[in-house]
Amino acid sequence: MEKFVKELFTEEILKKTASLYGLTKEELKPVGGFENYIYGFDKEEKSYIARISHSSHRTIDEVKSEMDFLYYLARNGANVSMPIYTLRNQLVEQIDCRDGSYFIVCAFTKAEGEAPSRQSATDKLYYNYGKTIGMFHRLTKDYKESEGIKRRFTWDEDLIIKNAHRYLPKEDEIILKRLNEVVASIKEIETHKDNFGLIHTDVHFGNFFVKDDQLTVFDFDDCAYHYFASDIAIALYYLIYMVKAEEQYDLANRLMANFMKGYLEENNLPKKDYLTIPFFLKLRELILYIVIHRTLNVKENRFAQVFINRYRDRIINNIPLIDLDFEKYYI
């Protein structure tokens, strides 16, 4: 969260947010957030999550397009947290700030279950993980924006990619070069209905809860038109990127063997497109490197230091995240 946004986020903004759902600001309980403010609340014996975004991060049209896609998935049986209406019968509301910018408010049913972990994950969970994302991809092939909803942005229009040069220090010009190379390589992949569409783009362990090995996915804030292979790469990337090198292969092998079985039961992703996963692993590595420099104090933050020390040279030298025979999981 950028400093100027924190200064704009006053008690008055929180009070107005609460009133949209018939609450007092004391009934909103902070539960985290990285690029948005996230609060939990209870109403009529049910639990919900409110999200407050600043217009420097997303425009109101972008949030409306996110809600439209989320509602479409929910109506078609996908395992997602449902958006809920405000007292004014709106899914998305705007609260103006003193500087001419604004905050955007929306809320969702709280997902049942608990956050998964590497230690608690079962083969069935990994299978359902793939099945859930496969269903998203199958459904998105027929998605059309509702009347009045603007088309969501495409992956390469994301501000992290467009503004990368602003966030990286001068000594990281080579990192920017590697980003441009990977983006150019991905753009050479032909897009078609079976490999490209509006997807979540960030379905890692932090963005779904699990109950009885069934997933409920939330946080569609980064949804974009993107290659389906990217969602598979994200699942793999965040599972293994910070574990010990000697543990990565077994963990990756277990995930992919079960994940792809579930995925391919739900969606037909051509093998040629599936095998592009390494491009998207590298893209995520670069994006996370940039986000760390944009958001954290790299000289003081322990996670930032560990990540940079581990991956900077690997990025510069084009070393893959993991040496995995992806073809054997496509069955």
ZISULJO-V684574 format. One record per residue. PSI is psi in whole degrees, 0 to 359 (* if undefined). D_CENTER is the distance of its C-alpha to the mean C-alpha in Angstrom with 2 decimals. Layout:
psi=[PSI & PSI]
d_center=[D_CENTER & D_CENTER]
This chain:
psi=[125 & 153 & 317 & 330 & 318 & 324 & 330 & 337 & 88 & 173 & 329 & 320 & 317 & 320 & 316 & 323 & 312 & 319 & 334 & 335 & 15 & 36 & 168 & 159 & 336 & 339 & 350 & 121 & 121 & 134 & 15 & 203 & 144 & 303 & 355 & 164 & 128 & 129 & 146 & 151 & 157 & 143 & 127 & 46 & 22 & 154 & 143 & 166 & 128 & 139 & 131 & 117 & 147 & 150 & 345 & 342 & 311 & 145 & 165 & 327 & 324 & 320 & 322 & 322 & 325 & 313 & 323 & 315 & 317 & 317 & 321 & 313 & 315 & 317 & 335 & 17 & 8 & 151 & 88 & 160 & 124 & 135 & 149 & 161 & 150 & 177 & 339 & 14 & 40 & 144 & 334 & 133 & 153 & 133 & 118 & 148 & 166 & 340 & 6 & 348 & 187 & 161 & 150 & 130 & 135 & 165 & 160 & 157 & 142 & 132 & 142 & 155 & 205 & 164 & 136 & 168 & 162 & 325 & 326 & 348 & 136 & 168 & 324 & 321 & 314 & 322 & 313 & 331 & 308 & 320 & 320 & 312 & 323 & 320 & 317 & 314 & 323 & 318 & 324 & 340 & 335 & 10 & 134 & 136 & 141 & 162 & 131 & 354 & 128 & 148 & 135 & 155 & 162 & 153 & 320 & 359 & 357 & 138 & 333 & 319 & 314 & 325 & 18 & 323 & 338 & 334 & 337 & 141 & 164 & 325 & 354 & 26 & 328 & 328 & 317 & 321 & 316 & 322 & 312 & 325 & 315 & 317 & 316 & 319 & 318 & 322 & 342 & 346 & 122 & 137 & 141 & 174 & 330 & 1 & 0 & 135 & 188 & 119 & 169 & 313 & 356 & 41 & 76 & 181 & 339 & 354 & 23 & 155 & 160 & 134 & 122 & 42 & 9 & 140 & 146 & 116 & 141 & 186 & 73 & 20 & 329 & 10 & 142 & 164 & 120 & 168 & 138 & 325 & 335 & 319 & 324 & 318 & 321 & 316 & 315 & 315 & 306 & 342 & 327 & 348 & 334 & 10 & 166 & 142 & 321 & 347 & 349 & 316 & 310 & 320 & 315 & 318 & 317 & 316 & 304 & 323 & 319 & 319 & 310 & 332 & 313 & 318 & 311 & 344 & 335 & 325 & 142 & 101 & 116 & 143 & 319 & 319 & 322 & 321 & 1 & 2 & 318 & 328 & 320 & 334 & 316 & 322 & 316 & 321 & 316 & 317 & 318 & 322 & 317 & 316 & 320 & 316 & 328 & 324 & 326 & 158 & 100 & 343 & 341 & 333 & 125 & 315 & 316 & 316 & 315 & 315 & 312 & 316 & 326 & 325 & 346 & 309 & 326 & 322 & 312 & 321 & 11 & 41 & 125 & 154 & 317 & 145 & 94 & 139 & 87 & 330 & 329 & 345 & 354 & 87 & *]
d_center=[16.15 & 18.97 & 22.51 & 23.67 & 20.91 & 22.04 & 25.56 & 24.87 & 23.27 & 26.64 & 28.03 & 28.94 & 25.37 & 24.62 & 27.86 & 27.09 & 23.69 & 25.55 & 28.26 & 25.99 & 25.71 & 29.29 & 28.58 & 29.86 & 27.64 & 28.85 & 27.20 & 23.71 & 22.67 & 20.04 & 17.48 & 15.29 & 12.60 & 11.56 & 11.18 & 12.51 & 15.41 & 14.91 & 18.13 & 19.48 & 22.65 & 25.10 & 27.14 & 29.72 & 28.88 & 25.23 & 22.16 & 19.45 & 16.58 & 16.94 & 14.45 & 16.19 & 14.78 & 17.15 & 18.12 & 17.69 & 13.90 & 13.82 & 17.00 & 18.19 & 18.27 & 14.58 & 13.89 & 16.64 & 15.19 & 11.92 & 14.41 & 16.57 & 14.17 & 13.19 & 16.95 & 17.77 & 15.80 & 17.40 & 20.79 & 20.68 & 20.20 & 16.56 & 15.49 & 13.33 & 14.09 & 16.50 & 16.64 & 20.12 & 22.76 & 24.38 & 28.15 & 28.48 & 26.82 & 23.76 & 20.08 & 19.32 & 21.75 & 22.54 & 24.31 & 26.16 & 26.69 & 29.96 & 28.92 & 28.02 & 24.24 & 22.55 & 19.99 & 18.10 & 18.19 & 16.79 & 16.91 & 16.07 & 17.96 & 17.09 & 15.94 & 18.94 & 19.34 & 17.99 & 15.17 & 15.83 & 17.19 & 18.61 & 22.00 & 21.72 & 19.85 & 22.34 & 22.84 & 22.46 & 19.04 & 17.92 & 19.73 & 18.08 & 14.59 & 15.62 & 17.45 & 14.65 & 12.42 & 15.79 & 16.62 & 13.60 & 14.76 & 18.33 & 17.93 & 16.14 & 19.25 & 21.27 & 19.03 & 20.88 & 20.09 & 22.43 & 25.34 & 24.60 & 20.84 & 19.92 & 17.96 & 14.31 & 13.99 & 13.90 & 11.72 & 14.69 & 15.11 & 12.17 & 14.15 & 13.07 & 14.86 & 17.57 & 18.50 & 18.17 & 21.98 & 22.01 & 20.02 & 21.72 & 25.28 & 28.17 & 28.55 & 25.15 & 26.21 & 26.07 & 22.33 & 21.96 & 24.25 & 22.22 & 19.08 & 21.29 & 22.71 & 19.52 & 18.36 & 21.91 & 21.96 & 18.88 & 20.45 & 23.49 & 21.87 & 23.29 & 21.02 & 22.19 & 21.33 & 20.82 & 18.30 & 16.38 & 14.95 & 12.32 & 9.34 & 5.94 & 4.92 & 2.54 & 5.54 & 7.31 & 10.27 & 9.06 & 7.18 & 10.36 & 14.06 & 16.93 & 20.44 & 23.04 & 20.56 & 18.85 & 15.14 & 13.88 & 10.18 & 8.86 & 6.56 & 6.20 & 6.58 & 4.93 & 6.69 & 9.49 & 12.52 & 12.01 & 13.82 & 13.34 & 14.08 & 10.85 & 9.03 & 12.07 & 12.02 & 8.65 & 10.34 & 13.42 & 12.44 & 11.10 & 13.99 & 16.64 & 16.03 & 17.81 & 20.33 & 23.87 & 24.57 & 27.15 & 24.79 & 22.01 & 23.85 & 24.77 & 21.32 & 19.79 & 22.75 & 22.43 & 18.78 & 19.38 & 22.72 & 21.49 & 18.02 & 19.62 & 22.48 & 20.36 & 18.24 & 21.45 & 23.14 & 20.74 & 20.11 & 22.24 & 20.46 & 23.35 & 24.10 & 24.31 & 20.71 & 19.53 & 21.41 & 19.37 & 16.70 & 18.24 & 17.48 & 13.72 & 14.14 & 16.09 & 13.81 & 11.01 & 13.98 & 15.14 & 12.08 & 11.86 & 15.61 & 15.51 & 13.09 & 15.49 & 18.41 & 17.15 & 16.33 & 18.59 & 22.31 & 22.48 & 26.14 & 25.75 & 22.35 & 22.87 & 19.38 & 19.40 & 22.87 & 22.18 & 19.21 & 21.25 & 24.37 & 22.84 & 20.96 & 22.67 & 25.64 & 23.70 & 21.73 & 25.06 & 26.83 & 24.27 & 24.24 & 21.73 & 19.39 & 21.46 & 24.49 & 23.68 & 25.61 & 22.83 & 25.54 & 26.91 & 23.90 & 24.29 & 26.97]
